[in-house]
Amino acid sequence: MYLHLGQSVMVHHSDIIGIFDLDNASWAYKTREFLDRAEEEGRVISACDDLPRSFVVTGHGEKTTVYLSQLSSAALTGRVERNSFE
């Protein structure tokens, strides 16, 4: 199963590490540091034309990718919960 993040970007459910609200999560220093480092390393992919509202971290092991989405974290989480991934 795949999760649609917007702008024709989809990620495989087994690759999802976490779905985060950008406004709430970016208050933490460590989160900002993680996002800044990911952007510097070219691991951030934008799935939106507007201001992002959430970000999804995907990957295996040390190779992670951050997707920015204009959909809220609640909307993305709802999509995950409505689909049975088991």
C-alpha positions in Angstrom: 0.0 0.0 0.0 1.1 3.6 -0.6 0.4 6.9 1.1 -0.3 9.8 -1.2 1.4 13.0 0.1 0.3 15.4 -2.7 1.7 16.5 -6.0 1.7 12.9 -7.4 4.1 11.9 -4.6 3.5 8.6 -2.9 5.5 6.6 -0.4 5.3 2.9 0.4 3.8 2.3 3.8 6.6 0.1 5.0 9.1 2.9 4.4 7.3 5.4 6.7 9.2 6.1 9.9 6.9 9.0 11.1 4.4 11.7 10.2 4.9 15.0 11.9 3.1 18.4 12.2 5.6 20.9 10.9 4.5 23.8 13.2 4.6 21.7 16.4 7.7 19.6 15.7 9.9 22.4 14.4 9.9 24.1 17.9 12.4 21.5 19.1 16.0 22.3 18.5 16.9 18.7 17.5 14.0 18.6 15.0 15.2 21.8 13.3 18.7 20.5 13.3 17.6 17.2 11.7 15.5 19.1 9.0 18.4 21.5 8.3 20.9 18.6 7.9 18.5 16.7 5.7 18.1 19.7 3.4 21.8 20.4 3.3 22.3 16.7 2.2 19.6 16.9 -0.4 17.3 14.5 1.3 14.2 16.8 1.4 11.6 16.4 -1.3 8.7 18.9 -1.5 5.3 17.5 -2.4 3.6 20.8 -2.3 3.3 24.2 -4.0 2.1 26.0 -1.0 3.5 26.3 2.5 4.1 22.8 4.0 2.0 21.8 7.0 3.6 18.4 7.7 6.6 16.3 7.0 7.0 12.5 6.6 10.2 10.7 7.3 10.9 7.6 5.3 13.8 5.3 4.9 15.7 2.2 5.9 18.6 2.3 8.3 20.7 5.5 8.0 19.3 6.5 4.6 16.3 8.6 5.3 14.2 11.0 3.2 12.0 13.9 4.3 8.9 14.7 2.3 7.2 18.0 2.9 3.4 18.0 2.4 0.8 20.7 2.3 -1.6 18.2 3.9 -1.9 18.2 7.7 -0.4 15.4 9.7 -3.9 14.6 10.9 -5.1 14.1 7.3 -2.1 11.9 6.4 -2.5 9.9 9.6 -6.2 9.4 8.8 -5.3 8.1 5.3 -2.9 5.6 6.9 -5.5 4.5 9.5 -8.3 4.1 6.8 -6.1 1.7 4.8 -5.4 -1.7 6.4 -1.6 -2.3 6.2 -1.7 -5.5 8.1 
